[in-house]
């Protein structure tokens, strides 16, 4: 049973560029959440997708956008990259967007903005 | 504003002894709590959870205790093993969705 997968593993971008990160959820999961983990910090919630719509959003600017496809996979897009966007980006999937369901995380994409 | 706090960045314990990791939260609307374990270069792995209707949940060597009045939860690992060495994150969510708030993590080292 494949767990959550993310691509690419590492990415280096220049300030001002745009980036797209990809995630495939665990088999049977239809809800995908994205988190940003800066060095020395815990993961911070960016947003969650369910039924191809953004259901919840954390305190992140509109430069961060996403998409969910009919097969439940998801993309995270970040425009106009800033140095402060350098972080580990984690994708998590769950059986439901409802409270009380644990989230399963992928290995993350390490984004470095220079 | 950090709604979930883990005030101990690191903890060292001898193999076979008990490890106690602590977590405090400020939002009284939180009603579901989880602990995750994270190894380097991997994503967090779900370890154990507890809902606010309970004050204790046990799974093998791992027990989570919840004190709602103090807004405090703890993870007990007994006996600790070298393979338990990892960063442990406490996370919480409310009853309006599945958004989790994470603490900053505690790095546990179990010394053989």
Boltz contact constraints between the chains, C-beta under 6 A:
constraints:
  - contact:
      token1: [A, 41]
      token2: [B, 104]
      max_distance: 6.0
  - contact:
      token1: [A, 42]
      token2: [B, 89]
      max_distance: 6.0
  - contact:
      token1: [A, 42]
      token2: [B, 102]
      max_distance: 6.0
  - contact:
      token1: [A, 42]
      token2: [B, 103]
      max_distance: 6.0
  - contact:
      token1: [A, 42]
      token2: [B, 104]
      max_distance: 6.0
  - contact:
      token1: [A, 42]
      token2: [B, 105]
      max_distance: 6.0
  - contact:
      token1: [A, 43]
      token2: [B, 102]
      max_distance: 6.0
  - contact:
      token1: [A, 45]
      token2: [B, 99]
      max_distance: 6.0
  - contact:
      token1: [A, 56]
      token2: [B, 97]
      max_distance: 6.0
  - contact:
      token1: [A, 56]
      token2: [B, 99]
      max_distance: 6.0
  - contact:
      token1: [A, 90]
      token2: [B, 43]
      max_distance: 6.0
  - contact:
      token1: [A, 94]
      token2: [B, 98]
      max_distance: 6.0
  - contact:
      token1: [A, 97]
      token2: [B, 98]
      max_distance: 6.0
  - contact:
      token1: [A, 99]
      token2: [B, 32]
      max_distance: 6.0
  - contact:
      token1: [A, 99]
      token2: [B, 95]
      max_distance: 6.0
  - contact:
      token1: [A, 100]
      token2: [B, 32]
      max_distance: 6.0
  - contact:
      token1: [A, 101]
      token2: [B, 98]
      max_distance: 6.0
  - contact:
      token1: [A, 102]
      token2: [B, 34]
      max_distance: 6.0
  - contact:
      token1: [A, 102]
      token2: [B, 46]
      max_distance: 6.0
  - contact:
      token1: [A, 102]
      token2: [B, 49]
      max_distance: 6.0
  - contact:
      token1: [A, 105]
      token2: [B, 43]
      max_distance: 6.0
  - contact:
      token1: [A, 105]
      token2: [B, 44]
      max_distance: 6.0
  - contact:
      token1: [A, 106]
      token2: [B, 43]
      max_distance: 6.0
  - contact:
      token1: [A, 107]
      token2: [B, 42]
      max_distance: 6.0
  - contact:
      token1: [A, 107]
      token2: [B, 43]
      max_distance: 6.0
  - contact:
      token1: [A, 108]
      token2: [B, 43]
      max_distance: 6.0
